[in-house]
Amino acid sequence: MRKIAYRMSSQKKAKDKPDNVVDAPGLMRYTTNLGAPAVQIKSTQPWRNRGVNKVNNRLAQRAQEIRQMAQEMADEFYWNQTLYAAQYSFEPVVGEDYYLYSRHDHSIFLSPIAPDQWDQVFIGAFYLDSDSFWRVAISHPAPIPPYYSK
């Protein structure tokens, strides 16, 4: 019975207040009386512009990273395709350096002989990793694929 009476009294109190009176005016984020200055809405355009610039810069950076990764993948594909198509009469050992050369008839061949030990047209140095991928050897400058142009 008391709960019902309490509810009725709180509803009655709420109805007794005029529309322009607030229970806790100090806790409101905006002015609550008629004599207060008008609320001025600030422009959100500078905030939006900063957000758009941040997003655009981050997306441009990610796009550049993806382009670089795609170029690296294309280089890996080219060199693996080239090295598996090259002529050689031995089974390459994983982790050993091998050297790619070009003959005068423009055919290519792979050799374990280093370029400073004989006079052939040197293309690049590579090694075979454990996943059967040909990688550019660190001991020599990285060759540039013929299709690549800056």
N, C-alpha and C positions, 0 to 999 in steps of 0.2 A: 504494500500500500504506500509505503514511503517513497519507493522508487517512482511510482506513478506520479505522486504529488511533486517530486523533485523535477521530473520531466515537464510537467505542466508549468511549474514555476519558471524553468529556464526558457521554455517556449514563450511564456508570457513576457519575460524580460526582453527577449529578442524583439518581440512585437512592439514593446513599449518604446524602443529607441527609434529616433528619427533616422531617415536614410543616410544622412550625412555624418553620422557619428560612428566611430570605429572603436573596437574594444582596446587594442594596444597600438596606438598611433606611433609610438617610438620604435616599434619593430617593423613597420612598413617600409618598403623600399621607395615609396613615393609619398608625396605630400597628401595629407588627409583632410585638411580643412579648407574652407572656401577662401580664406584670406591668404593662402600660401601662393607663392609665385607659380606661374604656369610651368608645366613640365616641358622642357625643350628636348626634342629628340635629336641626338647627335647623328651626323652622317656616318654610316658604316662603310662608306666607299674606301677610305684609306685602309681599313682593316681587310676588306675584301681584296684590294689590290696587293697588299703584302702577302696574303694567303695564296692568291693566284700566282704571284711571282715565285713563291717558295715551291709550290707544286710544279709549275712549269720548269723551274731549274732542276728539281729532283728528277722529273721525268726525262728531261733532256740528258741529264747525267746517266741515267739508267739506259737510255737509248744508245748513248755513245758506248757504254760498257757492252751492251748486246752486240752492237756493230763490231766492236773489237773482238769479242768472243767468236762471232761468225767469221771474221777474217782469219782468226787463228785456226778455226775448224777447217776452213777452206784450204789453208796452207797445209795442215796436217793431212787432209784428204789428198791433196795434190802430191805431196811428197811420198805418202804411202802407196798411192797408185803408181807413181813413177818408179819407186824403188822395187815394188813387187813385179813391175814390168821390165825392169832392167835385166841385162844378161849377167849371170854369174854362175860358176860351176862348183859351188861349195855351199854347204849349209851354214848360214850365219849363226854365230854363238850369241846368246843373249848377253847384253852388256858390253860387248866388244865394239870398238869403233871400226866403221867401214867407210870407204871413200867412193864417191860417185864421180865418174869421168865421162867425157864425151869423146867419141872417135871423130875422125875427119869426115866420115860419112854421116855424121850426126846421130849415130846410134849411141846408146848409153850403156855403161857397164859398171858393176860394183866390184871393188877390189879391197883386200885388206892392206894393200901397199899404200903407204902415206904419200902425199903429193910431193914432198921434198926428196923422195927416194927415186923418182923417175920423172920423165918429161911427158906428161899427158895433160889434156885440158880438164882441169879440176873444177867440179861443180859444187860439191859440198861434202861435209863429214856427217855421218849418221851412226846411230846405234839402235839395236833392236831391244825393246823392253820385254818384260815378262808377259805382257798381254799381246805380243806379236805386233806392236805398233812400232814403226820406225820413227825415231825422234832425232832432232838436230843435235849433234854432238857439241858440247860446250867448248871443247878444246879448239875448235875452229870457228871463224865468223859464220853467222847464220846465212845461208844462201837465200836469195830472193827468188821466189817463183817467177817464171817468165811472164805469167799473166798479170802479175801485180804491178800496178802503176800508181804513182802518187801524183 
